[in-house]
């Protein structure tokens, strides 16, 4: 057993050295790709040059504005007023609603919708497809309220659908749930289905 442990440690050190030779400065994959549960921890010592051959997630997906009311802004490259048909497609894209404002977003592949209430801020953390066929939709509800409806019959088996807030994480288990972040940054979740 000790030999096996020594071998694993030496293998890890050897791969780290090889990674630094191939990739210039050594950067863990979790820093390069973002630290989230989507990325496997055994690869955390591989350099970016080596990690490119071991692609775990493809960056695809979108949230599309279907309807809007009032003051709704999107910040992708620069903040601007949202329009029907606008899409949030990459990490950091943000949708903000003002007072007496709301919007309805369609989730990529028509798997569901997100109703964003007034005085809310919703940000894309990850949108993508896993190598095993599962979809990844991870959002940050920085403040306000959002109600999500997801058709689990369409969602592939190994999919990840989560809404993060300053207070915690809500993941899809049923078909419909609402998330609210109150003024004390506490998260309230209600579910159906």
C-alpha positions in Angstrom: 0.0 0.0 0.0 2.8 2.4 0.8 4.5 1.8 -2.6 1.2 2.6 -4.3 0.9 5.9 -2.4 4.5 6.8 -3.2 3.9 5.9 -6.8 0.8 8.1 -6.9 2.7 11.0 -5.3 5.6 10.6 -7.7 3.2 10.3 -10.7 1.5 13.6 -9.6 4.8 15.4 -9.2 6.0 14.0 -12.6 2.8 15.2 -14.3 3.1 18.6 -12.6 6.7 18.9 -13.9 5.7 17.8 -17.4 2.8 20.3 -17.3 5.1 23.1 -16.3 7.5 22.2 -19.2 4.6 22.0 -21.7 2.5 24.8 -20.5 4.9 27.5 -19.4 3.8 28.6 -16.0 2.0 26.0 -14.0 -1.7 26.8 -13.4 -4.2 24.4 -11.8 -7.1 23.5 -14.0 -9.5 24.7 -11.4 -8.0 28.2 -11.7 -7.9 28.1 -15.5 -11.5 26.8 -15.9 -13.1 28.1 -12.8 -13.5 26.3 -9.5 -16.8 24.5 -9.5 -18.0 20.9 -9.0 -18.3 20.4 -12.7 -14.5 20.0 -13.0 -12.9 16.8 -11.7 -10.5 17.3 -8.8 -8.0 14.6 -9.9 -7.0 17.0 -12.8 -6.2 19.9 -10.5 -2.5 19.5 -11.0 -2.5 19.5 -14.8 -1.4 22.5 -16.8 -3.7 24.3 -19.2 -1.7 23.0 -22.1 -2.4 19.4 -21.1 -6.0 20.1 -20.0 -7.0 21.3 -23.5 -6.9 17.6 -24.6 -9.2 16.6 -21.7 -12.2 18.7 -22.4 -14.9 18.2 -19.8 -17.5 20.8 -20.7 -18.4 22.5 -24.0 -19.5 26.2 -23.6 -22.9 26.3 -25.2 -26.3 27.3 -24.0 -28.3 30.5 -23.5 -31.1 32.2 -21.7 -33.3 34.2 -24.1 -35.6 37.1 -23.2 -39.2 36.2 -24.2 -41.1 39.0 -22.6 -40.3 42.1 -20.6 -42.0 44.8 -18.6 -40.5 48.0 -17.3 -36.8 48.7 -16.8 -34.8 45.5 -17.7 -31.1 45.7 -18.5 -28.6 43.3 -19.9 -24.9 43.5 -19.3 -22.9 41.3 -21.6 -20.1 43.4 -23.0 -21.7 46.7 -21.9 -25.0 47.5 -20.0 -28.0 48.3 -22.2 -31.8 48.0 -22.2 -32.9 44.5 -22.8 -35.0 43.6 -25.9 -37.1 40.5 -26.7 -34.8 37.9 -28.3 -31.6 39.0 -26.4 -29.6 36.1 -25.1 -27.3 35.6 -22.1 -24.7 33.2 -23.4 -21.5 33.3 -21.3 -20.2 33.5 -17.8 -20.7 36.9 -16.3 -23.7 37.9 -18.5 -26.2 39.7 -16.2 -29.8 40.6 -16.3 -31.2 43.3 -13.9 -34.8 44.3 -13.4 -35.8 47.6 -11.8 -38.8 48.6 -9.7 -42.2 47.4 -11.1 -40.3 45.4 -13.8 -40.1 41.8 -14.8 -39.0 39.5 -17.6 -39.5 35.9 -18.8 -36.4 34.0 -20.0 -36.4 30.8 -22.0 -33.7 28.3 -21.0 -31.7 26.8 -23.9 -33.0 23.7 -25.7 -36.5 24.7 -24.5 -36.1 22.8 -21.2 -37.9 25.5 -19.2 -38.4 29.2 -18.3 -37.2 31.6 -15.6 -39.5 34.4 -14.4 -37.4 37.2 -13.0 -39.3 39.6 -10.6 -38.7 43.3 -9.9 -35.5 44.5 -8.3 -33.6 41.4 -9.2 -30.2 40.6 -10.6 -29.5 37.2 -12.3 -26.1 36.3 -13.6 -24.8 33.4 -15.7 -22.2 31.3 -13.8 -22.0 28.4 -16.3 -23.9 27.2 -19.4 -22.6 24.2 -21.2 -22.7 20.5 -22.1 -20.8 17.8 -20.3 -19.0 15.1 -22.2 -21.5 12.6 -20.8 -24.3 14.4 -22.5 -25.6 16.2 -19.4 -26.3 20.0 -19.6 -25.0 22.5 -17.1 -27.0 25.5 -16.2 -25.6 27.3 -13.2 -26.9 30.8 -12.3 -26.3 33.4 -9.6 -29.3 35.2 -8.1 -27.5 38.1 -6.6 -30.7 39.7 -5.3 -34.5 39.6 -5.8 -36.7 36.7 -6.9 -36.8 34.2 -9.7 -39.3 31.4 -10.5 -38.0 28.5 -12.5 -39.9 25.8 -14.4 -37.8 23.0 -15.8 -39.2 20.0 -17.8 -37.2 17.2 -16.2 -38.4 14.8 -19.0 -36.3 16.8 -21.5 -33.3 17.3 -19.2 -30.7 14.7 -19.8 -30.0 12.4 -16.8 -26.6 13.7 -15.8 -27.5 17.4 -16.0 -26.8 20.0 -13.4 -29.2 22.9 -12.9 -28.5 25.2 -9.9 -29.2 28.6 -8.7 -26.6 30.1 -6.3 -27.2 33.0 -4.0 -25.1 34.7 -1.3 -26.8 32.4 1.2 -26.7 29.0 -0.6 -27.5 26.8 -3.6 -30.8 25.5 -4.9 -30.8 22.6 -7.4 -33.6 21.3 -9.5 -35.1 18.1 -8.2 -38.8 18.7 -9.0 -40.2 20.7 -11.9 -40.8 24.1 -10.5 -39.2 26.2 -7.8 -38.9 29.8 -6.7 -35.8 31.4 -5.2 -35.7 34.7 -3.3 -32.8 36.6 -1.9 -34.0 39.0 0.8 -32.3 42.2 2.0 -30.3 40.3 4.6 -28.9 38.1 1.8 -30.9 35.1 3.1 -32.2 32.7 0.5 -35.8 31.4 0.5 -36.8 28.5 -1.7 -40.2 27.2 -2.6 -40.8 24.0 -4.6 -43.5 22.2 -6.6 -43.4 18.9 -8.4 
